[in-house]
Amino acid sequence: MSSKKTVICIVGGGNGGVVVARSLSQDLDPKKYDLVLINKLPYRIILPASLRMLVSDQGKLEERILVPYDKLFINGNGTFIEASVTQVNAGDKSGTLTLGDGRVIDYDVLVLATGSKWDGPTAFPDDAASINDHIAARRAELAKANEVLLIGGGSVGIELAGEIKDIWPDKSITIINRGSKLLNDTYSSKLRVGLQRQLQDRGVKLILDDSVEDLPVKSSGPVEITTVKGKSLKPDLIIPTWGGKPNTAYLPSNFLTPVGTVKVLPTLQVPSHPNIFALGDLIEWNEQKSAAKVQMGHAPIVTKNIQLYLQGSDVSKTGKKYKGSMEMIMVSNGRKSGMGWVGAMGGIHISPFFASRIKSKDLMIDMSRGISGN
């Protein structure tokens, strides 16, 4: 890369990172700018579809949801680097990134888009060589298990239970959830109770308003555990299905809130660093995390504000400001059911019929592939 060019580095190749990278690749003059995307894997994993992939090999979804970056940059106007970022050094107008292999990359503009870290089946390895083994291991342990306990009644737990029931209708599945209903109270009671009934109709057992404090070290093979309220369970496979945590361990502590999210201005700039932007699950913003918000809410604002910054504008004063997004959710229950909710006009509920057509049948894979040009 020429040191005479302005370097824009995007760290993280998930939903937010690819939308910003693709948009900038169309608009930036390659004679003046180097656009770089850095991601630990050579492809983006479409996470909402990964649960179905991890349950069985039906449809060979790994061929569709591990999306390479080969078509991401319009007219080839960008560079992809497969690496982890271990450290960010931020100066006044420029800085450096230290990569896991020891390389140091200079940047003039930085975009932080590393999303969340997950536990359980979607805790994918950091190296591509281990991904296929991870997929095979998750499929094998589910096939072998008779009593499956899912810890967490959010969308991950609900959707994983539905995928397992599609393949093994008679397998015993239990979801334990701290709340008195599934999901959280952002969403309507009608949606939460409706999803609960759907799962119970498929034979999924629900333990609500309870939790497990001390999980056994061994997550597979018969174990006996007792819930906080004294209920005895004997699963032979325990799967964490709680929410993710911000993937920000590589960032300076002054970028972060006490819970590890990145502090941002309404322009999605990091305070005191006008050349650093952040978007997606890792930012501190009072809203539910979703791919739709990142793609349609965060990413266009970051893209526009980078362009303004490159033109010399004081983006904190003149830039586009993020004001939040309307809450909505679509939860699949296997291939043929599910429910949704949109927080408009007092709340609009999406029936199982429409939820199955919109999401459950094919998990919107083609649409998700399209955001990176595939």
ZITA-V727813 format. One record per residue. OMEGA is omega in whole degrees, -180 to 180 (none if undefined). NEAR is the number of other C-alpha atoms within 8 Angstrom. D_FIRST is the distance of its C-alpha to the first C-alpha in Angstrom with 1 decimal. Layout:
# ZITA-V727813
omega=OMEGA near=NEAR d_first=D_FIRST
omega=OMEGA near=NEAR d_first=D_FIRST
This chain:
# ZITA-V727813
omega=-179 near=4 d_first=0.0
omega=179 near=5 d_first=3.8
omega=180 near=5 d_first=6.4
omega=-180 near=5 d_first=8.7
omega=172 near=10 d_first=7.9
omega=-175 near=11 d_first=9.8
omega=175 near=12 d_first=8.5
omega=-180 near=13 d_first=11.4
omega=175 near=13 d_first=12.0
omega=-179 near=15 d_first=15.1
omega=-180 near=14 d_first=17.0
omega=-176 near=13 d_first=19.6
omega=175 near=15 d_first=20.0
omega=-175 near=11 d_first=23.7
omega=-178 near=10 d_first=25.5
omega=-178 near=15 d_first=24.0
omega=-177 near=17 d_first=20.3
omega=179 near=12 d_first=20.5
omega=178 near=12 d_first=22.5
omega=-179 near=12 d_first=20.1
omega=-178 near=13 d_first=17.0
omega=180 near=12 d_first=19.0
omega=-180 near=9 d_first=20.4
omega=-179 near=10 d_first=17.2
omega=179 near=14 d_first=15.7
omega=-170 near=10 d_first=18.8
omega=-175 near=6 d_first=18.8
omega=178 near=8 d_first=15.4
omega=-178 near=6 d_first=14.4
omega=176 near=7 d_first=11.1
omega=-177 near=5 d_first=11.2
omega=-171 near=9 d_first=11.2
omega=168 near=11 d_first=9.6
omega=179 near=13 d_first=7.1
omega=-174 near=14 d_first=9.7
omega=173 near=12 d_first=9.8
omega=-180 near=15 d_first=13.2
omega=179 near=15 d_first=14.3
omega=-175 near=13 d_first=17.8
omega=178 near=11 d_first=20.1
omega=-179 near=10 d_first=21.5
omega=180 near=9 d_first=20.1
omega=173 near=9 d_first=22.4
omega=175 near=12 d_first=24.1
omega=177 near=9 d_first=27.7
omega=-170 near=11 d_first=30.1
omega=-179 near=7 d_first=32.1
omega=179 near=6 d_first=35.2
omega=-172 near=10 d_first=35.8
omega=180 near=11 d_first=35.1
omega=178 near=13 d_first=38.6
omega=178 near=10 d_first=40.2
omega=-176 near=13 d_first=37.9
omega=-179 near=12 d_first=38.8
omega=-179 near=12 d_first=42.5
omega=180 near=8 d_first=42.9
omega=179 near=9 d_first=41.4
omega=-180 near=6 d_first=43.2
omega=-180 near=4 d_first=40.9
omega=-174 near=8 d_first=38.2
omega=179 near=10 d_first=36.1
omega=179 near=7 d_first=33.2
omega=-177 near=6 d_first=32.4
omega=-173 near=8 d_first=32.0
omega=169 near=13 d_first=30.8
omega=-166 near=10 d_first=27.9
omega=-179 near=11 d_first=25.5
omega=-177 near=8 d_first=22.3
omega=-173 near=11 d_first=19.1
omega=-180 near=5 d_first=18.9
omega=-173 near=10 d_first=20.4
omega=-173 near=12 d_first=18.9
omega=179 near=13 d_first=16.3
omega=-177 near=9 d_first=18.3
omega=179 near=6 d_first=17.5
omega=-174 near=9 d_first=14.6
omega=179 near=10 d_first=12.6
omega=-180 near=10 d_first=10.7
omega=176 near=9 d_first=9.5
omega=176 near=9 d_first=12.2
omega=177 near=8 d_first=12.3
omega=-178 near=9 d_first=15.9
omega=169 near=11 d_first=16.7
omega=173 near=9 d_first=19.0
omega=-177 near=13 d_first=18.1
omega=-178 near=9 d_first=20.8
omega=174 near=10 d_first=20.3
omega=174 near=12 d_first=19.0
omega=-173 near=8 d_first=19.1
omega=173 near=8 d_first=19.7
omega=-178 near=6 d_first=19.8
omega=-177 near=6 d_first=21.3
omega=180 near=9 d_first=18.4
omega=-180 near=11 d_first=15.4
omega=-180 near=12 d_first=15.3
omega=173 near=11 d_first=14.0
omega=174 near=13 d_first=14.6
omega=-179 near=12 d_first=16.1
omega=-177 near=13 d_first=16.1
omega=179 near=9 d_first=19.3
omega=177 near=5 d_first=18.1
omega=179 near=6 d_first=17.3
omega=177 near=7 d_first=13.5
omega=-179 near=8 d_first=12.4
omega=175 near=8 d_first=9.8
omega=173 near=9 d_first=9.7
omega=171 near=13 d_first=10.9
omega=175 near=12 d_first=12.8
omega=-177 near=13 d_first=14.7
omega=175 near=12 d_first=15.8
omega=180 near=13 d_first=18.1
omega=-174 near=12 d_first=20.5
omega=-174 near=15 d_first=22.0
omega=169 near=14 d_first=23.2
omega=-175 near=11 d_first=26.8
omega=167 near=10 d_first=29.7
omega=-174 near=9 d_first=30.7
omega=169 near=9 d_first=33.8
omega=176 near=10 d_first=36.8
omega=-172 near=8 d_first=38.8
omega=-179 near=10 d_first=37.8
omega=172 near=9 d_first=34.6
omega=-176 near=8 d_first=33.2
omega=178 near=7 d_first=30.9
omega=-179 near=8 d_first=29.4
omega=-179 near=7 d_first=25.8
omega=-176 near=8 d_first=25.2
omega=-177 near=9 d_first=25.5
omega=-176 near=5 d_first=27.8
omega=-174 near=9 d_first=30.4
omega=-178 near=10 d_first=30.5
omega=177 near=8 d_first=33.1
omega=179 near=7 d_first=35.3
omega=180 near=10 d_first=35.2
omega=-179 near=10 d_first=36.2
omega=-179 near=9 d_first=39.0
omega=180 near=8 d_first=40.3
omega=178 near=11 d_first=40.6
omega=-177 near=12 d_first=42.5
omega=-178 near=8 d_first=44.7
omega=176 near=10 d_first=45.8
omega=179 near=10 d_first=46.6
omega=-177 near=6 d_first=48.6
omega=-171 near=6 d_first=50.6
omega=174 near=10 d_first=51.3
omega=-179 near=9 d_first=54.6
omega=-176 near=12 d_first=54.3
omega=177 near=15 d_first=50.9
omega=177 near=12 d_first=50.3
omega=-177 near=15 d_first=47.5
omega=180 near=15 d_first=46.8
omega=-177 near=14 d_first=45.9
omega=172 near=16 d_first=47.2
omega=-176 near=12 d_first=44.2
omega=180 near=8 d_first=42.5
omega=180 near=11 d_first=41.1
omega=180 near=14 d_first=44.5
omega=-176 near=14 d_first=46.2
omega=178 near=13 d_first=43.9
omega=177 near=10 d_first=43.8
omega=179 near=14 d_first=47.6
omega=179 near=12 d_first=47.8
omega=179 near=14 d_first=45.6
omega=-180 near=12 d_first=47.7
omega=176 near=12 d_first=50.9
omega=-176 near=9 d_first=49.7
omega=-178 near=8 d_first=49.5
omega=-177 near=7 d_first=52.3
omega=-176 near=8 d_first=54.7
omega=-179 near=5 d_first=57.1
omega=-179 near=10 d_first=54.7
omega=-179 near=10 d_first=55.5
omega=176 near=12 d_first=52.8
omega=172 near=12 d_first=53.2
omega=173 near=14 d_first=50.9
omega=-174 near=14 d_first=51.5
omega=-179 near=16 d_first=50.3
omega=-178 near=10 d_first=50.9
omega=180 near=10 d_first=51.7
omega=173 near=7 d_first=54.9
omega=174 near=11 d_first=53.1
omega=-176 near=13 d_first=49.9
omega=177 near=10 d_first=46.7
omega=-170 near=8 d_first=47.0
omega=166 near=6 d_first=49.0
omega=-171 near=4 d_first=46.3
omega=-174 near=9 d_first=47.7
omega=176 near=9 d_first=51.2
omega=180 near=7 d_first=54.0
omega=177 near=6 d_first=54.8
omega=-174 near=12 d_first=51.4
omega=179 near=12 d_first=51.5
omega=179 near=10 d_first=55.1
omega=178 near=9 d_first=54.4
omega=177 near=12 d_first=51.7
omega=-180 near=11 d_first=53.9
omega=177 near=8 d_first=56.7
omega=-179 near=10 d_first=54.5
omega=-180 near=14 d_first=53.5
omega=177 near=10 d_first=57.1
omega=178 near=7 d_first=58.3
omega=177 near=8 d_first=56.1
omega=177 near=8 d_first=57.6
omega=178 near=12 d_first=54.8
omega=-179 near=10 d_first=56.4
omega=172 near=10 d_first=55.3
omega=-174 near=9 d_first=55.8
omega=179 near=11 d_first=55.1
omega=-179 near=9 d_first=55.3
omega=-178 near=12 d_first=54.9
omega=174 near=11 d_first=52.2
omega=-176 near=10 d_first=51.6
omega=-175 near=6 d_first=50.7
omega=178 near=4 d_first=50.4
omega=177 near=6 d_first=48.7
omega=178 near=7 d_first=49.5
omega=180 near=4 d_first=46.9
omega=-178 near=5 d_first=47.7
omega=178 near=9 d_first=46.7
omega=-172 near=9 d_first=48.2
omega=-175 near=9 d_first=51.7
omega=176 near=8 d_first=54.9
omega=176 near=9 d_first=54.8
omega=-180 near=8 d_first=57.1
omega=178 near=10 d_first=55.8
omega=180 near=10 d_first=57.6
omega=179 near=12 d_first=56.2
omega=-179 near=9 d_first=56.7
omega=171 near=7 d_first=59.7
omega=179 near=6 d_first=61.2
omega=-179 near=7 d_first=60.6
omega=180 near=8 d_first=60.3
omega=-179 near=8 d_first=57.7
omega=178 near=9 d_first=57.3
omega=170 near=13 d_first=54.1
omega=171 near=13 d_first=52.7
omega=178 near=15 d_first=49.1
omega=-178 near=11 d_first=47.6
omega=174 near=11 d_first=44.4
omega=178 near=10 d_first=42.7
omega=176 near=13 d_first=42.0
omega=-175 near=11 d_first=41.5
omega=179 near=8 d_first=38.5
omega=176 near=8 d_first=35.0
omega=-177 near=8 d_first=33.7
omega=-178 near=12 d_first=30.5
omega=-170 near=9 d_first=27.6
omega=-175 near=10 d_first=26.6
omega=-177 near=5 d_first=27.3
omega=-173 near=8 d_first=23.8
omega=175 near=9 d_first=24.1
omega=-176 near=9 d_first=25.7
omega=-179 near=5 d_first=29.4
omega=173 near=5 d_first=29.6
omega=-162 near=10 d_first=27.6
omega=169 near=12 d_first=30.3
omega=178 near=10 d_first=33.9
omega=180 near=5 d_first=36.6
omega=173 near=5 d_first=36.1
omega=175 near=10 d_first=32.4
omega=-178 near=12 d_first=31.3
omega=176 near=13 d_first=28.7
omega=179 near=11 d_first=30.3
omega=169 near=13 d_first=29.3
omega=176 near=9 d_first=30.6
omega=175 near=8 d_first=31.9
omega=-177 near=14 d_first=28.6
omega=169 near=14 d_first=27.0
omega=174 near=14 d_first=25.2
omega=-179 near=14 d_first=25.6
omega=180 near=9 d_first=28.3
omega=178 near=4 d_first=27.2
omega=-175 near=10 d_first=23.5
omega=179 near=11 d_first=23.1
omega=180 near=12 d_first=19.3
omega=-178 near=11 d_first=20.1
omega=179 near=13 d_first=21.8
omega=180 near=15 d_first=23.6
omega=176 near=15 d_first=25.6
omega=-173 near=14 d_first=27.7
omega=-174 near=11 d_first=30.0
omega=-176 near=17 d_first=28.6
omega=176 near=12 d_first=29.6
omega=179 near=9 d_first=33.0
omega=-174 near=4 d_first=34.8
omega=177 near=4 d_first=38.4
omega=175 near=7 d_first=38.2
omega=-179 near=5 d_first=38.3
omega=176 near=7 d_first=35.0
omega=179 near=7 d_first=34.3
omega=-178 near=9 d_first=31.7
omega=179 near=7 d_first=33.2
omega=-178 near=11 d_first=32.8
omega=-175 near=14 d_first=29.1
omega=-173 near=12 d_first=28.4
omega=-179 near=8 d_first=30.8
omega=-176 near=12 d_first=31.1
omega=-169 near=14 d_first=28.1
omega=179 near=14 d_first=25.2
omega=179 near=10 d_first=26.2
omega=178 near=13 d_first=26.8
omega=-180 near=14 d_first=23.4
omega=-179 near=11 d_first=21.7
omega=-177 near=10 d_first=23.9
omega=172 near=12 d_first=23.6
omega=179 near=10 d_first=19.8
omega=178 near=8 d_first=20.3
omega=179 near=12 d_first=23.0
omega=-180 near=11 d_first=21.0
omega=177 near=7 d_first=18.2
omega=177 near=6 d_first=21.2
omega=-179 near=6 d_first=22.5
omega=170 near=9 d_first=25.4
omega=-170 near=9 d_first=27.0
omega=-179 near=12 d_first=26.5
omega=180 near=9 d_first=29.2
omega=-172 near=5 d_first=31.7
omega=-174 near=7 d_first=30.7
omega=175 near=12 d_first=28.6
omega=-178 near=9 d_first=30.0
omega=177 near=8 d_first=31.9
omega=-178 near=10 d_first=32.5
omega=-178 near=5 d_first=36.3
omega=-179 near=6 d_first=36.5
omega=176 near=7 d_first=37.2
omega=179 near=7 d_first=40.5
omega=175 near=8 d_first=41.4
omega=179 near=8 d_first=41.8
omega=173 near=7 d_first=41.9
omega=-177 near=10 d_first=42.6
omega=178 near=13 d_first=43.8
omega=174 near=15 d_first=44.5
omega=-172 near=16 d_first=47.4
omega=-175 near=15 d_first=46.8
omega=-168 near=11 d_first=46.4
omega=-177 near=10 d_first=49.5
omega=-177 near=12 d_first=49.7
omega=176 near=17 d_first=48.2
omega=178 near=17 d_first=48.4
omega=-179 near=14 d_first=46.4
omega=177 near=14 d_first=46.7
omega=-175 near=12 d_first=45.3
omega=178 near=10 d_first=46.1
omega=176 near=7 d_first=47.3
omega=179 near=5 d_first=50.9
omega=178 near=5 d_first=52.1
omega=178 near=9 d_first=50.3
omega=-179 near=9 d_first=50.1
omega=180 near=9 d_first=50.7
omega=-173 near=10 d_first=49.2
omega=176 near=9 d_first=51.7
omega=-180 near=11 d_first=51.3
omega=-178 near=9 d_first=51.6
omega=177 near=8 d_first=48.8
omega=180 near=17 d_first=46.6
omega=180 near=15 d_first=47.0
omega=-175 near=8 d_first=46.0
omega=-173 near=9 d_first=43.0
omega=-164 near=12 d_first=41.5
omega=-174 near=17 d_first=43.6
omega=-176 near=10 d_first=44.0
omega=173 near=7 d_first=40.4
omega=176 near=9 d_first=38.6
omega=-176 near=9 d_first=36.6
omega=-178 near=11 d_first=34.1
omega=178 near=6 d_first=33.5
omega=-179 near=7 d_first=32.8
omega=176 near=9 d_first=30.4
omega=-175 near=11 d_first=28.5
omega=-177 near=8 d_first=28.3
omega=176 near=10 d_first=26.1
omega=172 near=12 d_first=23.1
omega=-177 near=7 d_first=24.1
omega=none near=8 d_first=26.2
